[in-house]
Protein backbone atom coordinates (compact mmCIF):
# COMPACT_ATOMS: atom_id res chain seq x y z
CA UNK A 1 0.00 0.00 0.00
CA UNK A 2 2.77 2.46 0.86
CA UNK A 3 4.76 1.40 -2.19
CA UNK A 4 1.75 2.25 -4.34
CA UNK A 5 1.48 5.72 -2.80
CA UNK A 6 5.23 6.28 -3.28
CA UNK A 7 5.09 5.06 -6.87
CA UNK A 8 2.21 7.39 -7.69
CA UNK A 9 4.05 10.33 -6.11
CA UNK A 10 7.25 9.58 -8.05
CA UNK A 11 5.22 9.32 -11.27
CA UNK A 12 3.56 12.70 -10.63
CA UNK A 13 6.81 14.57 -9.94
CA UNK A 14 8.50 12.98 -12.95
CA UNK A 15 5.58 13.98 -15.17
CA UNK A 16 5.74 17.58 -13.94
CA UNK A 17 9.52 17.66 -14.37
CA UNK A 18 9.20 16.42 -17.95
CA UNK A 19 6.85 19.33 -18.64
CA UNK A 20 9.94 21.51 -18.27
CA UNK A 21 8.92 24.12 -15.70
CA UNK A 22 11.92 26.36 -14.98
CA UNK A 23 13.28 26.00 -11.45
CA UNK A 24 11.05 23.04 -10.58
CA UNK A 25 12.58 20.68 -8.00
CA UNK A 26 10.71 17.35 -7.71
CA UNK A 27 9.92 16.61 -4.07
CA UNK A 28 8.26 13.68 -2.31
CA UNK A 29 7.91 13.78 1.48
CA UNK A 30 6.83 11.06 3.88
CA UNK A 31 5.94 11.89 7.46
CA UNK A 32 4.33 10.14 10.40
CA UNK A 33 2.45 11.41 13.41
CA UNK A 34 0.69 9.80 16.32
CA UNK A 35 -2.50 11.34 17.64
CA UNK A 36 -4.53 10.18 20.62
CA UNK A 37 -6.39 7.56 18.55
CA UNK A 38 -4.47 7.11 15.31
CA UNK A 39 -1.14 6.85 13.60
CA UNK A 40 -0.98 9.00 10.48
CA UNK A 41 1.25 8.47 7.48
CA UNK A 42 1.40 11.33 4.98
CA UNK A 43 2.82 11.03 1.47
CA UNK A 44 3.11 14.46 -0.13
CA UNK A 45 4.43 15.46 -3.54
CA UNK A 46 4.74 18.64 -5.57
CA UNK A 47 3.84 16.89 -8.81
CA UNK A 48 1.04 17.40 -11.27
CA UNK A 49 -1.82 17.21 -8.79
CA UNK A 50 -5.18 15.53 -9.36
CA UNK A 51 -7.97 17.31 -11.25
CA UNK A 52 -11.24 17.77 -9.29
CA UNK A 53 -13.09 15.70 -11.90
CA UNK A 54 -10.83 12.72 -11.15
CA UNK A 55 -10.62 12.90 -7.33
CA UNK A 56 -14.05 11.34 -6.80
CA UNK A 57 -13.06 8.31 -8.87
CA UNK A 58 -9.50 7.51 -7.78
CA UNK A 59 -10.46 4.84 -5.23
CA UNK A 60 -12.76 3.00 -7.67
CA UNK A 61 -11.48 -0.35 -8.95
CA UNK A 62 -9.99 -0.26 -12.47
CA UNK A 63 -10.01 3.55 -12.68
CA UNK A 64 -6.66 4.87 -13.86
CA UNK A 65 -5.28 8.00 -15.42
CA UNK A 66 -2.20 6.15 -16.66
CA UNK A 67 -1.79 4.64 -20.13
CA UNK A 68 -3.00 1.04 -20.47
CA UNK A 69 0.48 -0.46 -20.34
CA UNK A 70 1.43 1.48 -17.18
CA UNK A 71 -1.47 1.04 -14.77
CA UNK A 72 -4.27 -1.36 -13.91
CA UNK A 73 -6.38 0.97 -11.80
CA UNK A 74 -6.16 -1.36 -8.81
CA UNK A 75 -3.44 0.26 -6.69
CA UNK A 76 -5.45 2.92 -4.90
CA UNK A 77 -8.56 0.74 -4.78
CA UNK A 78 -6.66 -2.08 -3.08
CA UNK A 79 -4.87 0.37 -0.79
CA UNK A 80 -8.20 1.85 0.25
CA UNK A 81 -9.60 -1.62 0.93
CA UNK A 82 -6.61 -2.65 3.04
CA UNK A 83 -6.71 0.52 5.10
CA UNK A 84 -10.47 1.02 5.50
CA UNK A 85 -11.88 -2.49 5.50
CA UNK A 86 -8.88 -4.49 6.64
CA UNK A 87 -7.57 -2.16 9.34
CA UNK A 88 -10.48 0.15 10.19
CA UNK A 89 -8.59 3.24 9.11
CA UNK A 90 -9.02 5.96 6.52
CA UNK A 91 -7.28 7.01 3.33
CA UNK A 92 -7.83 10.62 2.32
CA UNK A 93 -6.50 12.71 -0.54
CA UNK A 94 -5.91 16.44 -0.82
CA UNK A 95 -4.72 17.80 -4.11
CA UNK A 96 -4.44 20.93 -6.18
CA UNK A 97 -4.05 20.47 -9.89
CA UNK A 98 -0.64 21.67 -11.03
CA UNK A 99 0.70 21.98 -7.47
CA UNK A 100 0.76 18.56 -5.83
CA UNK A 101 -1.01 15.90 -3.83
CA UNK A 102 -1.11 14.61 -0.28
CA UNK A 103 -2.41 11.19 0.75
CA UNK A 104 -3.13 10.73 4.46
CA UNK A 105 -3.37 7.23 5.89
CA UNK A 106 -4.87 7.14 9.40
CA UNK A 107 -4.80 3.83 11.28
CA UNK A 108 -6.35 3.25 14.70
CA UNK A 109 -3.92 2.73 17.57
FIMAR-645374 format. One record per atom (N, C-alpha, C, O): residue in one letter; atom name; x, y, z. Coordinates in steps of 0.1 Angstrom, whole numbers, plus 5000, padded with zeros to 4 digits. Layout:
BEGIN
   residuo   atomo     c1     c2     c3
         a      CA      X      Y      Z
...
This chain:
BEGIN
   residuo   atomo     c1     c2     c3
         x       N   5008   4988   5000
         x      CA   5000   5000   5000
         x       C   5009   5012   5000
         x       O   5006   5022   4992
         x       N   5019   5013   5009
         x      CA   5028   5025   5009
         x       C   5036   5025   4996
         x       O   5038   5036   4990
         x       N   5040   5014   4991
         x      CA   5048   5014   4978
         x       C   5039   5020   4967
         x       O   5044   5027   4958
         x       N   5026   5017   4967
         x      CA   5018   5022   4957
         x       C   5017   5038   4958
         x       O   5017   5045   4948
         x       N   5015   5043   4970
         x      CA   5015   5057   4972
         x       C   5028   5064   4968
         x       O   5028   5075   4962
         x       N   5039   5057   4971
         x      CA   5052   5063   4967
         x       C   5054   5063   4952
         x       O   5058   5073   4946
         x       N   5050   5052   4946
         x      CA   5051   5051   4931
         x       C   5043   5061   4924
         x       O   5047   5067   4915
         x       N   5031   5064   4929
         x      CA   5022   5074   4923
         x       C   5028   5088   4925
         x       O   5028   5096   4916
         x       N   5034   5090   4936
         x      CA   5041   5103   4939
         x       C   5053   5105   4930
         x       O   5054   5116   4924
         x       N   5061   5095   4928
         x      CA   5072   5096   4920
         x       C   5068   5098   4905
         x       O   5075   5106   4898
         x       N   5058   5092   4901
         x      CA   5052   5093   4887
         x       C   5048   5108   4885
         x       O   5050   5114   4875
         x       N   5041   5113   4895
         x      CA   5036   5127   4894
         x       C   5047   5137   4893
         x       O   5046   5147   4885
         x       N   5057   5136   4901
         x      CA   5068   5146   4901
         x       C   5076   5144   4888
         x       O   5081   5154   4882
         x       N   5078   5132   4883
         x      CA   5085   5130   4871
         x       C   5077   5136   4859
         x       O   5083   5142   4850
         x       N   5064   5134   4859
         x      CA   5056   5140   4848
         x       C   5057   5155   4848
         x       O   5058   5161   4837
         x       N   5056   5161   4860
         x      CA   5057   5176   4861
         x       C   5071   5180   4856
         x       O   5073   5191   4850
         x       N   5082   5173   4860
         x      CA   5095   5177   4856
         x       C   5097   5176   4841
         x       O   5103   5184   4835
         x       N   5091   5166   4835
         x      CA   5092   5164   4821
         x       C   5085   5175   4813
         x       O   5088   5178   4801
         x       N   5075   5182   4820
         x      CA   5068   5193   4814
         x       C   5078   5205   4812
         x       O   5075   5215   4805
         x       N   5089   5205   4819
         x      CA   5099   5215   4817
         x       C   5098   5228   4824
         x       O   5102   5239   4819
         x       N   5091   5229   4836
         x      CA   5089   5241   4843
         x       C   5103   5246   4848
         x       O   5110   5238   4855
         x       N   5106   5258   4846
         x      CA   5119   5264   4850
         x       C   5120   5264   4865
         x       O   5110   5269   4872
         x       N   5131   5259   4871
         x      CA   5133   5260   4885
         x       C   5125   5249   4894
         x       O   5126   5249   4906
         x       N   5118   5241   4887
         x      CA   5111   5230   4894
         x       C   5120   5220   4900
         x       O   5129   5215   4893
         x       N   5118   5217   4913
         x      CA   5126   5207   4920
         x       C   5116   5196   4925
         x       O   5108   5199   4934
         x       N   5116   5184   4919
         x      CA   5107   5173   4923
         x       C   5109   5170   4938
         x       O   5121   5168   4942
         x       N   5098   5169   4945
         x      CA   5099   5166   4959
         x       C   5088   5157   4964
         x       O   5076   5159   4960
         x       N   5092   5146   4971
         x      CA   5083   5137   4977
         x       C   5086   5136   4992
         x       O   5098   5133   4995
         x       N   5077   5138   5000
         x      CA   5079   5138   5015
         x       C   5070   5127   5021
         x       O   5059   5125   5017
         x       N   5076   5120   5031
         x      CA   5068   5111   5039
         x       C   5070   5115   5053
         x       O   5081   5117   5058
         x       N   5059   5115   5060
         x      CA   5059   5119   5075
         x       C   5050   5110   5082
         x       O   5040   5105   5077
         x       N   5052   5109   5095
         x      CA   5043   5101   5104
         x       C   5040   5110   5116
         x       O   5048   5119   5120
         x       N   5029   5107   5122
         x      CA   5024   5114   5134
         x       C   5015   5105   5142
         x       O   5007   5098   5136
         x       N   5016   5105   5155
         x      CA   5007   5098   5163
         x       C   4998   5108   5170
         x       O   5002   5118   5176
         x       N   4985   5105   5169
         x      CA   4975   5113   5176
         x       C   4970   5105   5188
         x       O   4975   5094   5190
         x       N   4960   5109   5195
         x      CA   4955   5102   5206
         x       C   4949   5088   5202
         x       O   4950   5078   5209
         x       N   4943   5088   5190
         x      CA   4936   5076   5186
         x       C   4941   5069   5173
         x       O   4937   5058   5169
         x       N   4951   5076   5166
         x      CA   4955   5071   5153
         x       C   4970   5073   5151
         x       O   4977   5081   5158
         x       N   4975   5066   5141
         x      CA   4989   5068   5136
         x       C   4986   5073   5122
         x       O   4979   5066   5114
         x       N   4992   5085   5118
         x      CA   4990   5090   5105
         x       C   5003   5089   5097
         x       O   5014   5091   5102
         x       N   5001   5085   5084
         x      CA   5013   5085   5075
         x       C   5008   5094   5063
         x       O   4998   5092   5057
         x       N   5017   5104   5060
         x      CA   5014   5113   5050
         x       C   5024   5112   5039
         x       O   5036   5112   5041
         x       N   5020   5111   5026
         x      CA   5028   5110   5015
         x       C   5024   5122   5006
         x       O   5013   5123   5001
         x       N   5034   5132   5005
         x      CA   5031   5145   4999
         x       C   5041   5147   4987
         x       O   5053   5143   4988
         x       N   5036   5152   4976
         x      CA   5044   5155   4965
         x       C   5041   5168   4959
         x       O   5030   5174   4961
         x       N   5050   5174   4951
         x      CA   5047   5186   4944
         x       C   5046   5184   4929
         x       O   5052   5192   4921
         x       N   5040   5173   4926
         x      CA   5038   5169   4912
         x       C   5027   5176   4905
         x       O   5024   5187   4907
         x       N   5021   5168   4896
         x      CA   5010   5174   4887
         x       C   4997   5177   4894
         x       O   4989   5184   4889
         x       N   4995   5171   4905
         x      CA   4982   5172   4912
         x       C   4971   5164   4905
         x       O   4973   5158   4894
         x       N   4959   5163   4912
         x      CA   4948   5155   4906
         x       C   4937   5165   4903
         x       O   4932   5172   4912
         x       N   4932   5165   4891
         x      CA   4920   5173   4888
         x       C   4908   5170   4896
         x       O   4906   5158   4900
         x       N   4900   5180   4899
         x      CA   4888   5178   4907
         x       C   4879   5167   4901
         x       O   4873   5159   4908
         x       N   4878   5167   4888
         x      CA   4869   5157   4881
         x       C   4874   5143   4883
         x       O   4866   5133   4881
         x       N   4886   5141   4887
         x      CA   4892   5127   4888
         x       C   4892   5123   4903
         x       O   4891   5111   4906
         x       N   4893   5132   4912
         x      CA   4894   5129   4927
         x       C   4883   5120   4932
         x       O   4886   5110   4939
         x       N   4871   5122   4927
         x      CA   4859   5113   4932
         x       C   4860   5099   4927
         x       O   4854   5090   4933
         x       N   4869   5096   4917
         x      CA   4869   5083   4911
         x       C   4882   5075   4915
         x       O   4883   5063   4912
         x       N   4892   5082   4921
         x      CA   4905   5075   4922
         x       C   4905   5062   4931
         x       O   4914   5054   4929
         x       N   4896   5061   4940
         x      CA   4895   5048   4948
         x       C   4887   5038   4942
         x       O   4885   5027   4948
         x       N   4881   5040   4930
         x      CA   4872   5030   4923
         x       C   4881   5020   4916
         x       O   4891   5023   4910
         x       N   4877   5007   4917
         x      CA   4885   4996   4910
         x       C   4886   4999   4895
         x       O   4876   5003   4889
         x       N   4897   4997   4890
         x      CA   4900   4997   4875
         x       C   4900   5012   4870
         x       O   4901   5013   4858
         x       N   4899   5022   4878
         x      CA   4900   5036   4873
         x       C   4915   5039   4873
         x       O   4921   5038   4884
         x       N   4920   5044   4862
         x      CA   4933   5049   4861
         x       C   4935   5060   4852
         x       O   4927   5062   4842
         x       N   4944   5069   4855
         x      CA   4947   5080   4846
         x       C   4960   5077   4838
         x       O   4964   5085   4829
         x       N   4966   5065   4840
         x      CA   4978   5062   4833
         x       C   4975   5054   4820
         x       O   4964   5049   4819
         x       N   4984   5054   4811
         x      CA   4982   5046   4799
         x       C   4980   5032   4802
         x       O   4984   5027   4812
         x       N   4974   5024   4793
         x      CA   4970   5010   4795
         x       C   4982   5002   4799
         x       O   4980   4993   4808
         x       N   4993   5004   4793
         x      CA   5005   4995   4797
         x       C   5012   5000   4809
         x       O   5022   4993   4813
         x       N   5007   5010   4816
         x      CA   5014   5015   4828
         x       C   5006   5013   4841
         x       O   5012   5013   4852
         x       N   4993   5011   4840
         x      CA   4985   5010   4852
         x       C   4973   5002   4850
         x       O   4967   5001   4840
         x       N   4969   4995   4861
         x      CA   4957   4986   4861
         x       C   4945   4993   4867
         x       O   4934   4989   4865
         x       N   4947   5003   4875
         x      CA   4936   5010   4882
         x       C   4932   5002   4895
         x       O   4921   5004   4900
         x       N   4941   4994   4900
         x      CA   4938   4986   4912
         x       C   4946   4991   4924
         x       O   4942   4988   4935
         x       N   4957   4999   4922
         x      CA   4966   5003   4933
         x       C   4959   5010   4944
         x       O   4959   5006   4956
         x       N   4952   5021   4941
         x      CA   4945   5029   4951
         x       C   4933   5022   4956
         x       O   4930   5024   4968
         x       N   4926   5015   4948
         x      CA   4914   5007   4952
         x       C   4918   4997   4963
         x       O   4912   4996   4973
         x       N   4929   4989   4960
         x      CA   4933   4979   4969
         x       C   4939   4986   4982
         x       O   4936   4981   4993
         x       N   4946   4997   4980
         x      CA   4951   5004   4992
         x       C   4940   5008   5001
         x       O   4940   5007   5013
         x       N   4930   5014   4995
         x      CA   4918   5019   5003
         x       C   4911   5007   5010
         x       O   4908   5008   5022
         x       N   4910   4996   5003
         x      CA   4904   4984   5009
         x       C   4912   4979   5021
         x       O   4907   4975   5031
         x       N   4925   4978   5020
         x      CA   4934   4973   5030
         x       C   4933   4983   5043
         x       O   4931   4978   5054
         x       N   4933   4996   5040
         x      CA   4933   5005   5051
         x       C   4919   5006   5058
         x       O   4918   5005   5070
         x       N   4909   5008   5050
         x      CA   4895   5010   5055
         x       C   4889   4997   5060
         x       O   4884   4997   5071
         x       N   4888   4987   5051
         x      CA   4881   4975   5055
         x       C   4890   4966   5063
         x       O   4885   4959   5072
         x       N   4902   4965   5060
         x      CA   4911   4955   5066
         x       C   4916   4960   5080
         x       O   4918   4952   5089
         x       N   4918   4973   5081
         x      CA   4924   4978   5093
         x       C   4916   4989   5101
         x       O   4920   4993   5111
         x       N   4904   4992   5095
         x      CA   4895   5002   5102
         x       C   4900   5016   5102
         x       O   4897   5024   5110
         x       N   4909   5019   5092
         x      CA   4914   5032   5091
         x       C   4908   5040   5080
         x       O   4897   5037   5075
         x       N   4915   5051   5076
         x      CA   4910   5060   5065
         x       C   4921   5063   5056
         x       O   4933   5063   5060
         x       N   4918   5065   5043
         x      CA   4927   5070   5033
         x       C   4921   5082   5027
         x       O   4910   5081   5020
         x       N   4927   5094   5029
         x      CA   4922   5106   5023
         x       C   4932   5112   5014
         x       O   4944   5110   5014
         x       N   4926   5120   5004
         x      CA   4935   5127   4995
         x       C   4932   5142   4994
         x       O   4920   5146   4995
         x       N   4942   5150   4994
         x      CA   4941   5164   4992
         x       C   4950   5168   4980
         x       O   4961   5163   4980
         x       N   4945   5175   4971
         x      CA   4953   5178   4959
         x       C   4948   5191   4952
         x       O   4937   5195   4953
         x       N   4958   5198   4946
         x      CA   4956   5209   4938
         x       C   4962   5207   4925
         x       O   4974   5205   4924
         x       N   4954   5207   4914
         x      CA   4959   5205   4901
         x       C   4971   5214   4898
         x       O   4970   5226   4900
         x       N   4982   5209   4893
         x      CA   4994   5217   4890
         x       C   5003   5220   4901
         x       O   5013   5226   4899
         x       N   4999   5216   4914
         x      CA   5007   5220   4925
         x       C   5011   5208   4934
         x       O   5022   5208   4940
         x       N   5004   5197   4934
         x      CA   5008   5186   4942
         x       C   4996   5179   4948
         x       O   4984   5182   4947
         x       N   5000   5168   4955
         x      CA   4990   5159   4962
         x       C   4995   5154   4975
         x       O   5007   5152   4977
         x       N   4986   5152   4984
         x      CA   4989   5146   4997
         x       C   4979   5135   5000
         x       O   4967   5137   5000
         x       N   4984   5123   5003
         x      CA   4976   5112   5008
         x       C   4978   5110   5022
         x       O   4990   5110   5027
         x       N   4968   5109   5030
         x      CA   4969   5107   5045
         x       C   4962   5094   5048
         x       O   4950   5092   5047
         x       N   4971   5085   5054
         x      CA   4966   5072   5059
         x       C   4965   5074   5074
         x       O   4974   5078   5081
         x       N   4953   5071   5080
         x      CA   4951   5071   5094
         x       C   4947   5058   5099
         x       O   4937   5052   5094
         x       N   4955   5052   5107
         x      CA   4952   5038   5113
         x       C   4949   5039   5128
         x       O   4956   5047   5135
         x       N   4939   5032   5133
         x      CA   4937   5032   5147
         x       C   4948   5026   5155
         x       O   4954   5017   5151
         x       N   4950   5032   5167
         x      CA   4961   5027   5176
         x       C   4956   5015   5183
         x       O   4963   5010   5191
